[in-house]
Amino acid sequence: MTATVKSVDLPNGTTAHDETLNRWYVKKPVGMFPWRANNGEKLTDFEVDNFLRSGRIVVTLPE
């Protein structure tokens, strides 16, 4: 059995690694673009959901 994870259900502080671009994003409690990279790039929950379904990113929950 597999579980479907949605970006909106992940807690703030969750990190996501984009394996294609080798870039890390952190989920923060801000507006339309809660996922932020160090270089200023922003992602929406919708974009992260698509990347999760495709296997492009891997998430790590905060401790």
Secondary structure as the mmCIF struct_conf table of DSSP 4:
data_model
#
loop_
_struct_conf.conf_type_id
_struct_conf.id
_struct_conf.beg_label_comp_id
_struct_conf.beg_label_asym_id
_struct_conf.beg_label_seq_id
_struct_conf.end_label_comp_id
_struct_conf.end_label_asym_id
_struct_conf.end_label_seq_id
HELX_RH_3T_P HELX_RH_3T_P1 SER A 7 ASP A 9
BEND BEND1 LEU A 10 LEU A 10
HELX_LH_PP_P HELX_LH_PP_P1 PRO A 11 PRO A 11
TURN_TY1_P TURN_TY1_P1 ASN A 12 GLY A 13
STRN STRN1 THR A 15 ASP A 18
TURN_TY1_P TURN_TY1_P2 GLU A 19 ASN A 22
STRN STRN2 ARG A 23 LYS A 27
BEND BEND2 PRO A 29 PRO A 29
BEND BEND3 GLY A 31 MET A 32
STRN STRN3 TRP A 35 ALA A 37
TURN_TY1_P TURN_TY1_P3 ASN A 38 ASN A 39
BEND BEND4 GLY A 40 GLY A 40
STRN STRN4 LYS A 42 LEU A 43
HELX_RH_AL_P HELX_RH_AL_P1 ASP A 45 SER A 54
TURN_TY1_P TURN_TY1_P4 GLY A 55 GLY A 55
STRN STRN5 ILE A 57 THR A 60
#
